[in-house]
Amino acid sequence: MSNNAMRAFQKLRAGEQTHSIVAAFLAGIYLAVIRRFNLAIYVLCSVLVPLASAPHVLLANARYVLVIVPMYPAIANWLDLRPRVWLKGATAFSAGLLGMLTLLVALGSNATAV
């Protein structure tokens, strides 16, 4: 693979990894809109400090975003305002997978060997 192709692939990978940073940033903005300024400052600083520290942070940003605790209630609050048409389908799918995996464990099947 040539250097140009390798650089393009790395830029593509960096672009794929930015969704968690964007979600955290939007959660911080949402917290500011609903006037939870202390949590908004915490979330935005938690996002901006790693981004400002090094250009290669976008390749491993999940480790920074996972510890931003106020982001999760903000996302849950935002999702609670939206219609939940997907909830029944997601619950049924999750229950089906749980049942299938429970059956595999009960039968003694090693599902990780596949």
C-alpha positions in Angstrom: 0.0 0.0 0.0 1.4 3.4 -0.9 1.9 6.2 1.6 -0.9 8.2 0.2 -3.3 5.3 0.5 -2.1 4.7 4.0 -2.7 8.3 5.0 -6.1 8.3 3.4 -7.0 5.1 5.4 -5.8 6.6 8.6 -7.9 9.8 8.0 -10.9 7.5 7.3 -10.3 5.7 10.6 -10.0 8.9 12.5 -13.3 10.1 10.9 -15.0 7.0 12.0 -13.9 7.5 15.6 -15.2 11.0 16.0 -18.8 10.0 16.7 -18.3 9.6 20.4 -16.6 13.0 20.7 -19.4 14.6 18.8 -22.0 12.9 21.0 -20.3 14.1 24.1 -20.0 17.6 22.7 -23.7 17.7 21.8 -24.5 16.4 25.3 -22.5 19.3 26.8 -24.4 21.8 24.6 -27.7 20.2 25.6 -26.8 20.5 29.3 -26.1 24.2 28.7 -29.4 24.7 27.0 -31.3 23.2 29.9 -29.3 25.4 32.3 -27.2 22.8 34.0 -24.1 24.9 33.6 -21.9 23.1 36.1 -22.4 19.8 34.3 -22.1 21.4 30.9 -18.7 23.0 31.8 -17.5 19.6 33.1 -18.6 17.7 29.9 -17.2 20.4 27.5 -13.9 20.6 29.3 -13.7 16.8 29.4 -14.1 16.8 25.6 -12.0 19.9 24.7 -8.9 19.1 26.9 -8.0 15.8 25.2 -8.7 17.3 21.7 -6.4 20.2 22.4 -3.6 18.1 23.8 -2.5 16.1 20.7 -3.7 15.6 17.1 -3.7 11.9 17.3 -6.2 11.7 20.1 -9.1 11.0 17.7 -7.8 7.5 17.1 -8.4 6.5 20.8 -11.1 8.9 22.0 -13.4 6.3 23.6 -11.2 6.1 26.7 -11.8 9.8 27.2 -15.6 9.8 26.5 -16.5 6.8 28.6 -15.6 8.6 31.8 -17.8 11.7 31.2 -20.5 10.6 33.5 -22.9 13.6 33.1 -23.2 12.9 29.4 -25.3 9.8 30.0 -28.2 11.4 31.9 -28.2 14.2 29.4 -28.5 11.8 26.5 -31.2 9.8 28.4 -33.1 13.1 29.1 -32.9 14.1 25.4 -34.1 10.6 24.3 -37.0 10.7 26.8 -38.4 13.7 24.9 -38.5 11.8 21.7 -41.1 9.1 20.7 -40.1 5.6 21.6 -41.2 3.6 18.6 -38.0 1.7 18.5 -38.2 0.6 22.2 -40.5 -2.4 21.7 -38.4 -3.7 18.8 -35.1 -3.3 20.6 -36.6 -5.0 23.7 -37.9 -7.9 21.7 -34.6 -8.3 19.9 -32.6 -8.1 23.1 -34.9 -10.6 24.8 -34.6 -13.0 21.9 -30.8 -12.8 22.0 -30.8 -13.4 25.7 -33.0 -16.4 25.4 -30.8 -17.9 22.6 -27.6 -17.4 24.5 -29.1 -18.8 27.7 -30.2 -21.9 25.7 -26.7 -22.3 24.3 -25.2 -22.1 27.8 -27.7 -24.5 29.1 -27.0 -27.0 26.3 -23.2 -26.7 27.0 -22.4 -25.1 23.6 -19.2 -23.1 23.5 -20.4 -20.1 21.4 -17.0 -18.4 21.5 -15.3 -21.2 19.6 -17.0 -20.2 16.3 
